[in-house]
Amino acid sequence: MEKRNKHWRIEQRNRIYSAKMKLYASFGGEFILNGEKKNNPRWIELYEANWSPVYKSVRTPCSCWMCRAAGYNRKQYKQETKMYLDVSL
């Protein structure tokens, strides 16, 4: 079994962080890196500029469905909203 120590945790953190940067770079768009706007940067540029450092300390910055990569179920959302409206009225 692999020994889990501080070095192993740092490697895992960097592995996850680089995977997130690859994901964001694949979406494209406009990013602000080191005070200047950059269109469609490569993932290594995001990594070196330490873009969104919150991903180094936690896997998800918040608990919304987009950040935690949960599937969004529109039908269930409508049913919950209808239930809340029926209860409140």
C-alpha positions as CSV (number, residue, x, y, z in Angstrom):
1,M,0.0,0.0,0.0
2,E,1.2,3.4,-0.8
3,K,2.4,5.5,2.0
4,R,0.3,8.6,2.5
5,N,2.3,11.5,3.8
6,K,2.7,15.2,3.3
7,H,4.6,14.8,0.0
8,W,1.9,12.5,-1.3
9,R,-0.9,15.0,-0.4
10,I,1.0,17.8,-2.1
11,E,1.3,15.7,-5.3
12,Q,-2.4,14.9,-5.2
13,R,-3.2,18.6,-4.7
14,N,-1.1,19.6,-7.7
15,R,-2.5,16.8,-9.8
16,I,-6.1,17.9,-9.2
17,Y,-5.2,21.6,-9.6
18,S,-3.6,20.9,-13.0
19,A,-6.6,18.8,-14.1
20,K,-8.9,21.8,-13.2
21,M,-6.7,24.2,-15.1
22,K,-6.8,21.9,-18.2
23,L,-10.6,21.8,-17.9
24,Y,-10.9,25.6,-17.7
25,A,-8.4,26.1,-20.5
26,S,-10.4,23.8,-22.7
27,F,-13.5,26.0,-22.3
28,G,-11.6,28.9,-23.7
29,G,-12.7,32.5,-23.1
30,E,-11.1,35.5,-21.6
31,F,-9.0,35.3,-18.4
32,I,-7.2,37.9,-16.4
33,L,-3.6,36.6,-15.8
34,N,-1.2,38.8,-13.9
35,G,-3.2,41.9,-14.5
36,E,-3.7,41.6,-18.2
37,K,-6.5,40.1,-20.3
38,K,-5.7,37.0,-22.2
39,N,-7.9,35.1,-24.7
40,N,-7.8,31.3,-24.8
41,P,-4.7,30.7,-22.7
42,R,-3.1,27.3,-22.5
43,W,-3.5,25.4,-19.2
44,I,0.1,25.8,-18.3
45,E,-0.3,29.6,-18.5
46,L,-3.2,29.3,-16.0
47,Y,-1.1,27.1,-13.8
48,E,2.0,29.3,-13.8
49,A,-0.1,32.5,-13.1
50,N,-1.7,30.7,-10.1
51,W,-5.2,31.4,-11.5
52,S,-7.9,30.6,-9.0
53,P,-5.7,29.4,-6.1
54,V,-8.8,28.3,-4.2
55,Y,-8.6,25.0,-6.1
56,K,-5.3,24.2,-4.5
57,S,-6.7,24.2,-1.0
58,V,-10.2,22.8,-1.6
59,R,-11.7,20.6,-4.4
60,T,-14.7,22.8,-4.8
61,P,-14.8,26.5,-3.9
62,C,-18.5,26.4,-3.0
63,S,-21.4,23.9,-2.8
64,C,-23.4,25.0,-5.8
65,W,-24.3,22.4,-8.4
66,M,-21.9,23.9,-11.0
67,C,-18.8,23.9,-8.8
68,R,-19.4,20.4,-7.4
69,A,-20.0,19.1,-10.9
70,A,-23.4,17.6,-9.9
71,G,-25.9,16.9,-12.6
72,Y,-28.6,19.5,-12.8
73,N,-32.1,17.9,-12.9
74,R,-34.5,20.4,-14.3
75,K,-37.6,18.2,-13.6
76,Q,-36.7,17.7,-10.0
77,Y,-36.1,21.5,-9.6
78,K,-39.5,22.3,-11.0
79,Q,-41.1,19.8,-8.6
80,E,-39.4,21.2,-5.6
81,T,-40.3,24.8,-6.6
82,K,-43.9,23.8,-7.1
83,M,-44.0,22.1,-3.7
84,Y,-42.5,25.2,-2.0
85,L,-45.1,27.4,-3.7
86,D,-48.0,25.1,-2.7
87,V,-46.8,25.1,0.9
88,S,-46.3,28.9,1.1
89,L,-49.7,29.6,-0.5
